[in-house]
């Protein structure tokens, strides 16, 4: 019985700490809103990249060709192993 009481008290203290931190966060948000401080989320768009002077990346034709060749090789390997498995099943 004593052990259960100690566990309950520990759990209540942990929950109280969570509620206190949540209340502090709400008060902080309300204070910022009342003083006119507004937080904004920033999302990335290509227009913003242009404003910062960063260029959009492009891949060369040779790079695209290498990627396509590698993809074809991967699929050829998959198809070859599946044909072998089908021939073994048929036999």
Phi, psi and omega in degrees: 000317181297320182296320180295322180296318179296318179296320179296318180296318178299316179297318179296319178295321178296316179295321179298320178296321178296316179295323179296315180292324177294319178295320177298320179296317179296318178297320179297316179296317179296322179295317178297320181293323182285333180270355178091003177279119183243129176270142181236146173266140182252127177247152182273130173225155179301328179296320179292327177295321178294323179295325180277352178090007179274141181264149177285139182280143177233149177256142182284165178296323179295321178296317177297322180295319178296319179295316180296319179295320179295320179295318178298320179295319179298315181292324178297320179295317179296315182293323180295318180290327179289326178293321179296317179297320180293321180293324179291324179292322182291331183283000000 
